[in-house]
Amino acid sequence: MDEPPGPSSAPGTGGAAGDGPPSGTERRHRAGRIVMSTVSAVLITLTCVLVPVSLLTVWVHDIVLDTGRYVATVAPLATDPAIQDAAVHRITQAVDVKVDGSAVTSDLAAWLQSHGLPPRAAAAVKSLGPELDDAVNQVVTKAATEVVHSDTFATVWTQANRAAHTAVVQVLTGHGRGAVEISDGTVTLDLGTVVDRLKQELVAAGLSPAEKIPDVDKRLVLFQSDELARIRGAAHALDVVGNWMPVLTVVLGALGILLARRRRRALVSTALGAAGGCLVVAVALVIARHYYLDHLPPAVQSRAAAAVVFDTLLHFPRIALRTAIVLGVLVALGVYLSGAGRLPRAVRGRADRAADSVARWGYAHGVRTGRVGTWTDAHRRRLALAALLVLALVFALWNHPTVPTVLLLVLVLLAVLVVLALLAASGRVGAGNRSDG
């Protein structure tokens, strides 16, 4: 009797498992897998870092340079209470109507006393000097408030921000001059037109000293930072990269996932890592906001106005970061639930059983899908993938999507999946009843 072949006689195995060193081909394959896994990990990590950076490049290159979108964003600030209060305070300071109440009341008391007014009454008239100063200040403040709340201030504000992209580019690059000026890290808004209007209002109201208001500094400081030069450098770098950064990020992420041994897990890791990177940047922006407002230089007259301007300038990046965080979590959740784990299988099985129950109930009540249901059952995965790709394309073409946009598309996808599940279940129920018959 021939003896069975020994372990070493197995062709192409290089010996039984654990016997002898691996062959050259196996070593090359193992080394190749290690290299691919390493490259995949590097690319996925780089993608997670570049996702928030890409959002900033889109903001700098696209949103910041879009006049219409920026004007639409900052135009409501003309009616913001913090901006209006700061403008009223600065305009009142600039107008600074000088009325010496004490001198006026003293002259009036002397004149009245010369015409027989008792000394006690004359002293009472003299004491009205401070009240007269307060009354004049109240008149000026009231007039300034009316001007700021009128269409004049809104027009000046809109005109100053009409070239909003220019204003923000000035903040980020330091180039250019206009209604919004950049100098030594300070961003100011010229209120000269509003002050001139207020002078006319005061003179028309009978406050003649307003005619002597000098031509003084009438600028309202909106933003000040000694780090503006560094911000300019970073903004210039982001502007140069432009819209290529998001494309590069997507390509690197796709390559990292394709090179991974477990692509589903790699996709989940990439989505969660990108969401985590965006979360870190979002938290950094919150910290930067608090730090800036807690260290405002004396040149900034209103902390509330500075906060409003800061929030407005960073409105789009914050929304984009939140959107990326939500999208990353939802993508990771969706990929996980589509996997082969125990929990995903249980969830899908329960959903299919629920769809089968609905289909059987419908079949019993005369609801039949016929060949449509059978065809859907046969092509369900392809149809679901097609729906996912279409919604992904819609998201990619959406002009600056937000969190509600992501949630809307997810709801649409879920609705499509529910319809496909019901049609497929109806097809299975109909086919089963036909075979039984």
Secondary structure, 3 states (H helix, E strand, C coil): CCCCCCHHHCCCCCCCCCCCCCCHHHHHHHHHHHHHHHHHHHHHHHHHHHHHHHHHHHHHHHHCCCHHHHHHHHHHHHHCHHHHHHHHHHHHHHHCCCCCHHHHHHHHHHHHHHCCCCHHHHHHHHCCHHHHHHHHHHHHHHHHHHHHCCHHHHHHHHHHHHCHHHHHHHHHHCCCCCCEEEECCEEEEECHHHHHHHHHHHHHCCCHHHHHCCCCCCEEEEEECCCHHHHHHHHHHHHHHCCHHHHHHHHHHHHHHHHCCCHHHHHHHHHHHHHHHHHHHHHHHHHHHHHHHHCCCCCCCCHHHHHHHHHHHCHHHHHHHHHHHHHHHHHHHHHHHCCCCHHHHHHHHHHHHHHHHHHHHHHHCCCCCHHHHHHHHHCHHHHHHHHHHHHHHHHHHCCCCCHHHHHHHHHHHHHHHHHHHHHHHHHHHHHHHHHHC
